[in-house]
Amino acid sequence: MPGNVDRRVRRTRQAIKRALVELILEKGYESVTVTDLIDRADVGRSTFYAHFDGKQEVLFANLDEITFLRPAASADGPLFAFSPAMFEHVREQRRLVRALIGRRSGRAVMAHGERLLHALVRDELLARGARASTSLDLVVTCVVGALMALLTRWADGEITATPAELDLAFRAAVTPGVEAVLAQV
């Protein structure tokens, strides 16, 4: 029986998360209410609150879904070795990404995504010998800005590119500057 409960829980959570994506694409994150989610997912209010505290928690559960397994920060291999897999994952989850970081998403969505990427990039640079500092945070902000700009413009259909082309553009724009900063350590 426990397996059945787990399956029901997963199905319910997925229905609520899917409802949020659909509603964001229809009317934007800020306009979505918990009542909208309950109606779209076809669950009761108490069921919704048994799984989530509110729409922001549903949002964060969806954001966690578009992140890939976070590799351990490493000083080995090329800079930002996570990026090819990230761009490919984003292509596979395009509808979800469009809802979460496209023009219909809310500021809370973007801020959470930026925090996730900021931690990922910062951890990698620290593993490569960078020192925690204001300068490092500025560099990380630039790298995350480049990633977010590519992802949001691609998600909204403003640019067309393959995951490999996105990765190549990202690396061409940020790698030389980051390598120069790391060489100063």
N, C-alpha and C positions, 0 to 999 in steps of 0.2 A: 503493500500500500504506500509506503513512503515515496516510491518512485512515481506513483500517480500524482501525489500531492506536488512533488517537484515539477512534474510536467505541467500541471494546472497552473502553478505559480508562474512558471516560465511563459506559458501561453498568455496569461493575463497581463503580465508585465510587457510582453511583446506587443500585445494589442494596444495597450495604453501608449507605449513609445511610438508605435506606428501611427496612432491617431494624432499624436503631437506633430509628427513630420507632415502628415497630410494637411493638418490645419495651418501649420506655419506656411506651407506652400500656397494655401488658399488665401489666408488673410494676414499673415505676418505674426510673429511671436507675441508682440505686445498686445494684440487683440484677442489672443486665445485665452479662454477661461478654463478653470477646472470643470465647470459644467459642460463646456464644449468637449473636453476630453472624455468625460464620463459618457456623454451621449454618443460620441463617435466610436469609442471603444466598446460600447454596450456593456458597461459594468455599473454596478451600484456605487453610490458615494462611499459607503463604508468599505467596499472592496478596494476602491481607488486608494483611500487613505490607509488601508492595511498594507499597501505596497509602496506608496509614495507620500511624502509630506506636502507636496504641492507641485505646481507645473515646473518650477525651477529644478526640482529633483528629477523629474522625468527628463527634462532637458539635459541635465548633467549625465544621466544614464545613457542617453543617446550619444552625447559627446564622447563618453568613454568607449562607446562602440566603434567610433571611427578612428580611435587611436589604435595603433598596432602594438603588438607585444613589444614593450619597451626594452630595447637591448641594454645590456649593462654598459655603462660608459666605459669607453676603451681608448687607449692611446695608440692602439694598433689600427692599421688599415686607413683608408681615405677619410678625410673629414666628412662628417655628416653622412656616414654610411647608411643611416636610417632613411634617407630621403628617397631613394628609388622605390623601396617598399611602401613608403608613405604615399607617394604619388600614385602608385599602382592600386593601393587600397582605396584611395580617394576615387579613382576611376570606377572601381568595382562598386562603391557605395555612393555613386554620384547623386542620386535622389536625396539620400540622407544628408550628404554634404551640402547640397544646394539649399536644403531647408535650414541647416545649422549655421552655415557661414555665408550664405548668399545674401542678397539685398533684403530678403524678407525676414532674416533673423534679427534678433534684438541685440542690443549692446552687451547684455549679460552673456549671451552666447559667444560673441566674439571675444570678450574679456576672458572667459573660461578657456577657450581654445588657445588664446595667446599665452595664458599662464601655463598650460600643459606643454606647449612648444618651448616656452622660455625655460622651463625646468629641464627639458630634454637637452636643449642646446647648451645651457649653462653647465650641466653635469658633464657633457662631453668635453667642453673646453677645460673645465677643471681637471678632468682625468688626463688631459693632454699637457698639463703643467701650468695653465693659467692660474693667476692668483685672484681670489675673490676681491673685487674692487668696484668702484664706480665705473672705471674704464671698461672692465669686463661686462658690466651690466649694459653699458652703452652699445658695445659690440653685439651682445646677445639681442638687444632690442632691434638693431639693424638687421640681423639675420632673421629674426622672427618676422619683422616687417616685410622682408622680401618674400618669405614663405607665404605669409597671409595674403599679400598682394596677388601673388600668382594664383593661390587657391581660390580666393574670392572672385577674381576676374574670370577664372576658368569655370568655376561653379555657376556663375551667372551667364555664361556663354559669351562673354565679351572677348575672350581669346579662345582659339582652338589650338590644341596641341595634344600630343600623346604624353603619357607619363614620362617617357624617356626625354622628350623635348623639354618638358617642364623642369625635369631634374637637371638637364644640361644648362638651361638658362639660369636656374638657381645657383648652380655651382660656379658658372662663369661670373656671375655677379658678386658672389660673396667669398669664394675661396681665397682669392689673392689677398684681400684685406684681412681676413681672419688669419691666414698663414703669416702675414707680416706682423700682426699683433702677437701671435704665439712665438715668433722668432725673437721678440724683444724680451721674452721671459728669462 
